[in-house]
Amino acid sequence: MTDHPERDRWSFDGQHYQVTKFSDVATRDGYGFELAELGPNGRGTVLEAFWDDTTGLFTFTALTQGPLPFRAVEQFVSDAAIGVPPSA
């Protein structure tokens, strides 16, 4: 992952989330966003959007089977669609 990831914090339905924007060249070649659920009952990273530079594929992965607020998912997908892949 990049040495200096960018982070945004959100709140939906009383739960706090953090979006981390990162580049990864160590294990895969690309750029992505992760959504983490914060707090004592937070589940950690729950969503990922990733652009693979080697294949040109833009993928979305849910890393939890538990429910998430629709607005949080909608905001994450919208932001990722705009920011991934990064524009120079």
N, CA, C and O atoms as CSV, one atom per row, in Angstrom:
chain,resi,resn,atom,element,x,y,z
A,1,MET,N,N,0.836,-1.178,0.000
A,1,MET,CA,C,0.000,0.000,0.000
A,1,MET,C,C,0.882,1.244,0.000
A,1,MET,O,O,2.063,1.192,0.343
A,2,THR,N,N,0.297,2.326,-0.381
A,2,THR,CA,C,1.031,3.579,-0.425
A,2,THR,C,C,1.450,4.019,0.974
A,2,THR,O,O,0.809,3.660,1.961
A,3,ASP,N,N,2.513,4.786,1.055
A,3,ASP,CA,C,2.978,5.275,2.346
A,3,ASP,C,C,2.058,6.325,2.942
A,3,ASP,O,O,2.001,6.472,4.163
A,4,HIS,N,N,1.342,7.049,2.111
A,4,HIS,CA,C,0.504,8.149,2.581
A,4,HIS,C,C,-0.917,8.022,2.023
A,4,HIS,O,O,-1.301,8.791,1.142
A,5,PRO,N,N,-1.697,7.068,2.521
A,5,PRO,CA,C,-3.063,6.944,2.015
A,5,PRO,C,C,-3.919,8.142,2.413
A,5,PRO,O,O,-3.704,8.752,3.460
A,6,GLU,N,N,-4.885,8.468,1.568
A,6,GLU,CA,C,-5.848,9.523,1.894
A,6,GLU,C,C,-7.016,8.882,2.623
A,6,GLU,O,O,-7.400,7.751,2.323
A,7,ARG,N,N,-7.587,9.616,3.595
A,7,ARG,CA,C,-8.704,9.061,4.364
A,7,ARG,C,C,-9.826,10.081,4.476
A,7,ARG,O,O,-9.585,11.273,4.664
A,8,ASP,N,N,-11.054,9.594,4.358
A,8,ASP,CA,C,-12.258,10.383,4.578
A,8,ASP,C,C,-13.085,9.658,5.631
A,8,ASP,O,O,-13.118,8.428,5.657
A,9,ARG,N,N,-13.753,10.416,6.501
A,9,ARG,CA,C,-14.632,9.815,7.521
A,9,ARG,C,C,-16.082,10.157,7.217
A,9,ARG,O,O,-16.408,11.280,6.833
A,10,TRP,N,N,-16.948,9.156,7.398
A,10,TRP,CA,C,-18.378,9.308,7.173
A,10,TRP,C,C,-19.134,8.789,8.386
A,10,TRP,O,O,-18.590,8.073,9.227
A,11,SER,N,N,-20.417,9.176,8.452
A,11,SER,CA,C,-21.312,8.644,9.469
A,11,SER,C,C,-22.661,8.379,8.820
A,11,SER,O,O,-23.228,9.257,8.170
A,12,PHE,N,N,-23.173,7.163,8.996
A,12,PHE,CA,C,-24.482,6.771,8.483
A,12,PHE,C,C,-25.193,5.970,9.566
A,12,PHE,O,O,-24.622,5.040,10.136
A,13,ASP,N,N,-26.421,6.328,9.841
A,13,ASP,CA,C,-27.249,5.583,10.801
A,13,ASP,C,C,-26.535,5.369,12.140
A,13,ASP,O,O,-26.665,4.309,12.752
A,14,GLY,N,N,-25.779,6.382,12.594
A,14,GLY,CA,C,-25.105,6.301,13.884
A,14,GLY,C,C,-23.814,5.507,13.891
A,14,GLY,O,O,-23.166,5.401,14.932
A,15,GLN,N,N,-23.426,4.945,12.755
A,15,GLN,CA,C,-22.182,4.169,12.658
A,15,GLN,C,C,-21.149,5.001,11.898
A,15,GLN,O,O,-21.485,5.690,10.934
A,16,HIS,N,N,-19.904,4.934,12.333
A,16,HIS,CA,C,-18.837,5.700,11.698
A,16,HIS,C,C,-18.023,4.812,10.763
A,16,HIS,O,O,-17.766,3.643,11.048
A,17,TYR,N,N,-17.623,5.408,9.631
A,17,TYR,CA,C,-16.869,4.703,8.608
A,17,TYR,C,C,-15.673,5.547,8.186
A,17,TYR,O,O,-15.657,6.766,8.356
A,18,GLN,N,N,-14.687,4.875,7.638
A,18,GLN,CA,C,-13.527,5.572,7.097
A,18,GLN,C,C,-13.206,4.996,5.728
A,18,GLN,O,O,-13.132,3.779,5.555
A,19,VAL,N,N,-13.015,5.883,4.758
A,19,VAL,CA,C,-12.601,5.484,3.419
A,19,VAL,C,C,-11.104,5.727,3.309
A,19,VAL,O,O,-10.621,6.822,3.598
A,20,THR,N,N,-10.387,4.717,2.895
A,20,THR,CA,C,-8.957,4.844,2.648
A,20,THR,C,C,-8.724,4.649,1.154
A,20,THR,O,O,-9.164,3.659,0.569
A,21,LYS,N,N,-8.034,5.595,0.553
A,21,LYS,CA,C,-7.666,5.530,-0.862
A,21,LYS,C,C,-6.204,5.097,-0.914
A,21,LYS,O,O,-5.359,5.690,-0.244
A,22,PHE,N,N,-5.903,4.078,-1.696
A,22,PHE,CA,C,-4.555,3.518,-1.649
A,22,PHE,C,C,-4.086,3.037,-3.017
A,22,PHE,O,O,-4.888,2.740,-3.902
A,23,SER,N,N,-2.779,2.970,-3.162
A,23,SER,CA,C,-2.193,2.282,-4.305
A,23,SER,C,C,-1.458,1.065,-3.759
A,23,SER,O,O,-0.904,1.103,-2.661
A,24,ASP,N,N,-1.460,0.017,-4.514
A,24,ASP,CA,C,-0.818,-1.222,-4.088
A,24,ASP,C,C,0.070,-1.713,-5.223
A,24,ASP,O,O,-0.415,-2.004,-6.317
A,25,VAL,N,N,1.349,-1.804,-4.965
A,25,VAL,CA,C,2.269,-2.355,-5.952
A,25,VAL,C,C,3.047,-3.537,-5.379
A,25,VAL,O,O,3.826,-4.178,-6.085
A,26,ALA,N,N,2.829,-3.819,-4.096
A,26,ALA,CA,C,3.551,-4.918,-3.450
A,26,ALA,C,C,2.923,-6.276,-3.771
A,26,ALA,O,O,3.628,-7.216,-4.139
A,27,THR,N,N,1.594,-6.377,-3.632
A,27,THR,CA,C,0.937,-7.666,-3.840
A,27,THR,C,C,0.120,-7.717,-5.124
A,27,THR,O,O,-0.137,-8.796,-5.658
A,28,ARG,N,N,-0.285,-6.558,-5.616
A,28,ARG,CA,C,-1.000,-6.448,-6.881
A,28,ARG,C,C,-0.734,-5.049,-7.408
A,28,ARG,O,O,-0.299,-4.179,-6.654
A,29,ASP,N,N,-0.982,-4.825,-8.657
A,29,ASP,CA,C,-0.623,-3.549,-9.274
A,29,ASP,C,C,-1.894,-2.764,-9.562
A,29,ASP,O,O,-2.613,-3.066,-10.514
A,30,GLY,N,N,-2.173,-1.751,-8.733
A,30,GLY,CA,C,-3.373,-0.975,-8.970
A,30,GLY,C,C,-3.658,0.039,-7.881
A,30,GLY,O,O,-2.796,0.377,-7.070
A,31,TYR,N,N,-4.902,0.517,-7.887
A,31,TYR,CA,C,-5.341,1.592,-7.010
A,31,TYR,C,C,-6.744,1.264,-6.522
A,31,TYR,O,O,-7.553,0.718,-7.272
A,32,GLY,N,N,-7.035,1.595,-5.266
A,32,GLY,CA,C,-8.356,1.269,-4.758
A,32,GLY,C,C,-8.816,2.125,-3.608
A,32,GLY,O,O,-8.091,2.977,-3.095
A,33,PHE,N,N,-10.059,1.865,-3.218
A,33,PHE,CA,C,-10.698,2.470,-2.053
A,33,PHE,C,C,-11.123,1.323,-1.142
A,33,PHE,O,O,-11.564,0.277,-1.618
A,34,GLU,N,N,-10.989,1.524,0.174
A,34,GLU,CA,C,-11.532,0.595,1.157
A,34,GLU,C,C,-12.455,1.351,2.087
A,34,GLU,O,O,-12.182,2.499,2.438
A,35,LEU,N,N,-13.550,0.718,2.492
A,35,LEU,CA,C,-14.463,1.286,3.475
A,35,LEU,C,C,-14.372,0.444,4.735
A,35,LEU,O,O,-14.650,-0.756,4.714
A,36,ALA,N,N,-13.979,1.083,5.837
A,36,ALA,CA,C,-13.868,0.392,7.120
A,36,ALA,C,C,-14.941,0.902,8.067
A,36,ALA,O,O,-15.204,2.102,8.139
A,37,GLU,N,N,-15.554,-0.021,8.791
A,37,GLU,CA,C,-16.526,0.314,9.826
A,37,GLU,C,C,-15.749,0.479,11.130
A,37,GLU,O,O,-15.055,-0.440,11.564
A,38,LEU,N,N,-15.868,1.648,11.750
A,38,LEU,CA,C,-15.083,1.993,12.929
A,38,LEU,C,C,-15.844,1.755,14.221
A,38,LEU,O,O,-17.037,1.448,14.213
A,39,GLY,N,N,-15.130,1.902,15.337
A,39,GLY,CA,C,-15.764,1.826,16.647
A,39,GLY,C,C,-15.577,0.472,17.298
A,39,GLY,O,O,-15.055,-0.459,16.684
A,40,PRO,N,N,-16.013,0.366,18.562
A,40,PRO,CA,C,-15.814,-0.872,19.314
A,40,PRO,C,C,-16.538,-2.073,18.705
A,40,PRO,O,O,-16.094,-3.209,18.873
A,41,ASN,N,N,-17.631,-1.838,18.009
A,41,ASN,CA,C,-18.351,-2.929,17.365
A,41,ASN,C,C,-18.128,-2.951,15.856
A,41,ASN,O,O,-18.800,-3.691,15.138
A,42,GLY,N,N,-17.182,-2.137,15.373
A,42,GLY,CA,C,-16.903,-2.068,13.947
A,42,GLY,C,C,-16.293,-3.366,13.425
A,42,GLY,O,O,-15.597,-4.081,14.146
A,43,ARG,N,N,-16.569,-3.647,12.175
A,43,ARG,CA,C,-16.116,-4.891,11.553
A,43,ARG,C,C,-14.827,-4.721,10.755
A,43,ARG,O,O,-14.399,-5.651,10.071
A,44,GLY,N,N,-14.201,-3.543,10.832
A,44,GLY,CA,C,-13.006,-3.318,10.022
A,44,GLY,C,C,-13.395,-3.074,8.570
A,44,GLY,O,O,-14.457,-2.515,8.298
A,45,THR,N,N,-12.552,-3.486,7.647
A,45,THR,CA,C,-12.811,-3.254,6.223
A,45,THR,C,C,-14.008,-4.082,5.767
A,45,THR,O,O,-14.029,-5.303,5.926
A,46,VAL,N,N,-15.013,-3.399,5.193
A,46,VAL,CA,C,-16.236,-4.076,4.766
A,46,VAL,C,C,-16.447,-4.034,3.253
A,46,VAL,O,O,-17.154,-4.881,2.707
A,47,LEU,N,N,-15.836,-3.049,2.563
A,47,LEU,CA,C,-15.976,-2.941,1.117
A,47,LEU,C,C,-14.647,-2.547,0.497
A,47,LEU,O,O,-13.835,-1.857,1.113
A,48,GLU,N,N,-14.437,-3.000,-0.740
A,48,GLU,CA,C,-13.253,-2.586,-1.487
A,48,GLU,C,C,-13.623,-2.403,-2.946
A,48,GLU,O,O,-14.352,-3.211,-3.522
A,49,ALA,N,N,-13.112,-1.329,-3.538
A,49,ALA,CA,C,-13.183,-1.116,-4.984
A,49,ALA,C,C,-11.738,-1.039,-5.455
A,49,ALA,O,O,-10.946,-0.294,-4.876
A,50,PHE,N,N,-11.374,-1.794,-6.496
A,50,PHE,CA,C,-9.972,-1.866,-6.899
A,50,PHE,C,C,-9.838,-1.870,-8.413
A,50,PHE,O,O,-10.523,-2.610,-9.119
A,51,TRP,N,N,-8.929,-1.015,-8.893
A,51,TRP,CA,C,-8.567,-0.959,-10.307
A,51,TRP,C,C,-7.252,-1.705,-10.466
A,51,TRP,O,O,-6.248,-1.336,-9.857
A,52,ASP,N,N,-7.255,-2.760,-11.289
A,52,ASP,CA,C,-6.051,-3.558,-11.543
A,52,ASP,C,C,-5.369,-3.011,-12.791
A,52,ASP,O,O,-5.902,-3.113,-13.895
A,53,ASP,N,N,-4.185,-2.429,-12.608
A,53,ASP,CA,C,-3.453,-1.852,-13.732
A,53,ASP,C,C,-3.035,-2.892,-14.763
A,53,ASP,O,O,-2.918,-2.573,-15.946
A,54,THR,N,N,-2.810,-4.125,-14.335
A,54,THR,CA,C,-2.331,-5.144,-15.267
A,54,THR,C,C,-3.439,-5.677,-16.174
A,54,THR,O,O,-3.172,-6.071,-17.310
A,55,THR,N,N,-4.680,-5.694,-15.684
A,55,THR,CA,C,-5.788,-6.230,-16.483
A,55,THR,C,C,-6.776,-5.168,-16.949
A,55,THR,O,O,-7.543,-5.396,-17.884
A,56,GLY,N,N,-6.755,-3.996,-16.292
A,56,GLY,CA,C,-7.733,-2.959,-16.606
A,56,GLY,C,C,-9.097,-3.222,-16.000
A,56,GLY,O,O,-10.063,-2.531,-16.327
A,57,LEU,N,N,-9.194,-4.224,-15.109
A,57,LEU,CA,C,-10.477,-4.541,-14.473
A,57,LEU,C,C,-10.703,-3.666,-13.244
A,57,LEU,O,O,-9.784,-3.422,-12.462
A,58,PHE,N,N,-11.926,-3.205,-13.088
A,58,PHE,CA,C,-12.360,-2.433,-11.930
A,58,PHE,C,C,-13.358,-3.307,-11.196
A,58,PHE,O,O,-14.439,-3.584,-11.716
A,59,THR,N,N,-13.006,-3.753,-9.977
A,59,THR,CA,C,-13.840,-4.703,-9.248
A,59,THR,C,C,-14.323,-4.118,-7.926
A,59,THR,O,O,-13.730,-3.187,-7.380
A,60,PHE,N,N,-15.403,-4.684,-7.435
A,60,PHE,CA,C,-16.023,-4.306,-6.165
A,60,PHE,C,C,-16.157,-5.578,-5.347
A,60,PHE,O,O,-16.653,-6.590,-5.842
A,61,THR,N,N,-15.709,-5.530,-4.077
A,61,THR,CA,C,-15.782,-6.700,-3.215
A,61,THR,C,C,-16.400,-6.311,-1.878
A,61,THR,O,O,-15.968,-5.349,-1.243
A,62,ALA,N,N,-17.415,-7.066,-1.453
A,62,ALA,CA,C,-17.984,-6.915,-0.110
A,62,ALA,C,C,-17.255,-7.910,0.786
A,62,ALA,O,O,-17.233,-9.107,0.501
A,63,LEU,N,N,-16.663,-7.417,1.862
A,63,LEU,CA,C,-15.868,-8.246,2.750
A,63,LEU,C,C,-16.619,-8.582,4.037
A,63,LEU,O,O,-16.007,-8.979,5.029
A,64,THR,N,N,-17.922,-8.423,4.022
A,64,THR,CA,C,-18.777,-8.785,5.144
A,64,THR,C,C,-20.080,-9.353,4.595
A,64,THR,O,O,-20.523,-8.983,3.508
A,65,GLN,N,N,-20.672,-10.235,5.342
A,65,GLN,CA,C,-21.984,-10.747,4.950
A,65,GLN,C,C,-23.089,-10.044,5.716
A,65,GLN,O,O,-24.271,-10.236,5.434
A,66,GLY,N,N,-22.695,-9.220,6.695
A,66,GLY,CA,C,-23.670,-8.466,7.475
A,66,GLY,C,C,-24.189,-7.277,6.698
A,66,GLY,O,O,-23.554,-6.832,5.742
A,67,PRO,N,N,-25.339,-6.758,7.098
A,67,PRO,CA,C,-25.923,-5.635,6.380
A,67,PRO,C,C,-25.135,-4.345,6.592
A,67,PRO,O,O,-24.507,-4.139,7.630
A,68,LEU,N,N,-25.189,-3.492,5.584
A,68,LEU,CA,C,-24.605,-2.154,5.628
A,68,LEU,C,C,-25.681,-1.159,5.237
A,68,LEU,O,O,-26.569,-1.499,4.455
A,69,PRO,N,N,-25.629,0.063,5.758
A,69,PRO,CA,C,-26.603,1.071,5.350
A,69,PRO,C,C,-26.501,1.329,3.844
A,69,PRO,O,O,-25.409,1.527,3.310
A,70,PHE,N,N,-27.634,1.323,3.180
A,70,PHE,CA,C,-27.658,1.527,1.739
A,70,PHE,C,C,-26.943,2.808,1.353
A,70,PHE,O,O,-26.189,2.818,0.380
A,71,ARG,N,N,-27.163,3.898,2.097
A,71,ARG,CA,C,-26.528,5.186,1.778
A,71,ARG,C,C,-25.009,5.088,1.856
A,71,ARG,O,O,-24.323,5.736,1.064
A,72,ALA,N,N,-24.461,4.309,2.774
A,72,ALA,CA,C,-23.005,4.145,2.871
A,72,ALA,C,C,-22.465,3.423,1.641
A,72,ALA,O,O,-21.448,3.823,1.075
A,73,VAL,N,N,-23.151,2.358,1.232
A,73,VAL,CA,C,-22.730,1.620,0.036
A,73,VAL,C,C,-22.868,2.499,-1.204
A,73,VAL,O,O,-21.973,2.534,-2.048
A,74,GLU,N,N,-23.989,3.205,-1.310
A,74,GLU,CA,C,-24.228,4.087,-2.451
A,74,GLU,C,C,-23.148,5.170,-2.539
A,74,GLU,O,O,-22.631,5.437,-3.624
A,75,GLN,N,N,-22.808,5.788,-1.419
A,75,GLN,CA,C,-21.769,6.827,-1.404
A,75,GLN,C,C,-20.409,6.250,-1.770
A,75,GLN,O,O,-19.652,6.863,-2.522
A,76,PHE,N,N,-20.098,5.069,-1.238
A,76,PHE,CA,C,-18.828,4.424,-1.530
A,76,PHE,C,C,-18.703,4.115,-3.017
A,76,PHE,O,O,-17.682,4.426,-3.630
A,77,VAL,N,N,-19.719,3.516,-3.595
A,77,VAL,CA,C,-19.684,3.166,-5.016
A,77,VAL,C,C,-19.583,4.430,-5.873
A,77,VAL,O,O,-18.827,4.462,-6.844
A,78,SER,N,N,-20.338,5.465,-5.518
A,78,SER,CA,C,-20.296,6.722,-6.265
A,78,SER,C,C,-18.904,7.353,-6.219
A,78,SER,O,O,-18.371,7.761,-7.251
A,79,ASP,N,N,-18.321,7.433,-5.033
A,79,ASP,CA,C,-16.989,8.019,-4.888
A,79,ASP,C,C,-15.937,7.185,-5.617
A,79,ASP,O,O,-15.043,7.734,-6.261
A,80,ALA,N,N,-16.042,5.872,-5.517
A,80,ALA,CA,C,-15.082,5.005,-6.196
A,80,ALA,C,C,-15.193,5.134,-7.716
A,80,ALA,O,O,-14.181,5.115,-8.417
A,81,ALA,N,N,-16.411,5.264,-8.219
A,81,ALA,CA,C,-16.606,5.410,-9.665
A,81,ALA,C,C,-15.939,6.679,-10.192
A,81,ALA,O,O,-15.497,6.725,-11.340
A,82,ILE,N,N,-15.873,7.695,-9.357
A,82,ILE,CA,C,-15.244,8.951,-9.741
A,82,ILE,C,C,-13.724,8.893,-9.536
A,82,ILE,O,O,-12.972,9.416,-10.358
A,83,GLY,N,N,-13.269,8.264,-8.452
A,83,GLY,CA,C,-11.868,8.330,-8.063
A,83,GLY,C,C,-10.986,7.151,-8.427
A,83,GLY,O,O,-9.770,7.226,-8.252
A,84,VAL,N,N,-11.557,6.064,-8.928
A,84,VAL,CA,C,-10.790,4.894,-9.281
A,84,VAL,C,C,-11.051,4.579,-10.738
A,84,VAL,O,O,-12.222,4.447,-11.094
A,85,PRO,N,N,-10.066,4.446,-11.616
A,85,PRO,CA,C,-8.660,4.659,-11.309
A,85,PRO,C,C,-8.380,6.144,-11.104
A,85,PRO,O,O,-9.150,6.997,-11.545
A,86,PRO,N,N,-7.272,6.443,-10.432
A,86,PRO,CA,C,-6.972,7.856,-10.195
A,86,PRO,C,C,-6.666,8.584,-11.489
A,86,PRO,O,O,-6.042,8.029,-12.393
A,87,SER,N,N,-7.101,9.807,-11.571
A,87,SER,CA,C,-6.767,10.594,-12.749
A,87,SER,C,C,-5.490,11.381,-12.459
A,87,SER,O,O,-5.285,11.879,-11.352
A,88,ALA,N,N,-4.664,11.477,-13.449
A,88,ALA,CA,C,-3.363,12.134,-13.248
A,88,ALA,C,C,-3.488,13.628,-13.193
A,88,ALA,O,O,-2.487,14.326,-13.029
